[in-house]
C-alpha cells in the first residue's frame, strides 16, 4: 500500500510511503500528475484539513484564506473523483503525536523539521538542488504520511 501525506498549503508538500519507508517527497504543485496516477486499491491519502490560520498572532487575510481554500478544494475534489480513500487530519492532531520528543519551546515549523529529520535522517527536504533551506511543506507532508501509516497500522 502507498500512503500519501499532503500538506495543501500555498507551497504545499507531497510525500509517499511504501512498506513503511518514505519513498518520495516533493512539492505538491509539481506532483499533481503523480497523484493522478495512484490506484485507489493501493493507496490511502492523509491530508491536512483546511482551517483558518493566523500568522504571528494576526489573522490571515480573507483573500489569502480564499486562495488556500480553493487550492485545498481542488486537491480534495481530485482525490474524491479518483475514489482514493482520504483522511483529513487537523494540524493539532498529527503534530501532537509527531512532535513528541521535540523541544516545546521551539516554533511549530522547527519542531516539525526536528521530528522529520529524526524519522527520515537521509532526507534533505530541499525543494530544488540549489535550495539552502528545507521546505516546510515537504517535511510536514512526510510527517503527515508517517502519522497516517501509524493510524493504519493501529499504533
RANOR-V466588 format. One record per residue. N is the residue number from 1. RES is the residue in one letter. SS is DSSP state (@ for helix, = for strand, . for the rest). Layout:
BEGIN
<<N | RES | SS> <N | RES | SS>>
END
This chain:
BEGIN
<<1 | X | .> <2 | X | => <3 | X | => <4 | X | => <5 | X | => <6 | X | => <7 | X | => <8 | X | .> <9 | X | .> <10 | X | .> <11 | X | .> <12 | X | .> <13 | X | => <14 | X | => <15 | X | => <16 | X | => <17 | X | => <18 | X | => <19 | X | .> <20 | X | .> <21 | X | => <22 | X | => <23 | X | => <24 | X | => <25 | X | => <26 | X | => <27 | X | => <28 | X | @> <29 | X | @> <30 | X | @> <31 | X | .> <32 | X | @> <33 | X | @> <34 | X | @> <35 | X | @> <36 | X | @> <37 | X | .> <38 | X | .> <39 | X | .> <40 | X | @> <41 | X | @> <42 | X | @> <43 | X | => <44 | X | => <45 | X | => <46 | X | => <47 | X | => <48 | X | => <49 | X | .> <50 | X | .> <51 | X | .> <52 | X | .> <53 | X | .> <54 | X | => <55 | X | => <56 | X | .> <57 | X | .> <58 | X | => <59 | X | => <60 | X | .> <61 | X | .> <62 | X | @> <63 | X | @> <64 | X | @> <65 | X | @> <66 | X | @> <67 | X | @> <68 | X | @> <69 | X | @> <70 | X | @> <71 | X | @> <72 | X | @> <73 | X | @> <74 | X | @> <75 | X | @> <76 | X | @> <77 | X | @> <78 | X | @> <79 | X | @> <80 | X | @> <81 | X | @> <82 | X | .> <83 | X | .> <84 | X | .> <85 | X | => <86 | X | => <87 | X | => <88 | X | => <89 | X | => <90 | X | .> <91 | X | @> <92 | X | @> <93 | X | @> <94 | X | @> <95 | X | @> <96 | X | @> <97 | X | @> <98 | X | @> <99 | X | .> <100 | X | .> <101 | X | .> <102 | X | .> <103 | X | .> <104 | X | .> <105 | X | .> <106 | X | .> <107 | X | .> <108 | X | @> <109 | X | @> <110 | X | @> <111 | X | @> <112 | X | @> <113 | X | @> <114 | X | @> <115 | X | @> <116 | X | @> <117 | X | @> <118 | X | @> <119 | X | @> <120 | X | .> <121 | X | .> <122 | X | .> <123 | X | .> <124 | X | .> <125 | X | .> <126 | X | .> <127 | X | .> <128 | X | .> <129 | X | .> <130 | X | .> <131 | X | .> <132 | X | .> <133 | X | .> <134 | X | .> <135 | X | .> <136 | X | @> <137 | X | @> <138 | X | @> <139 | X | @> <140 | X | @> <141 | X | @> <142 | X | @> <143 | X | @> <144 | X | @> <145 | X | @> <146 | X | @> <147 | X | @> <148 | X | @> <149 | X | @> <150 | X | @> <151 | X | @> <152 | X | @> <153 | X | .> <154 | X | .> <155 | X | .>>
END
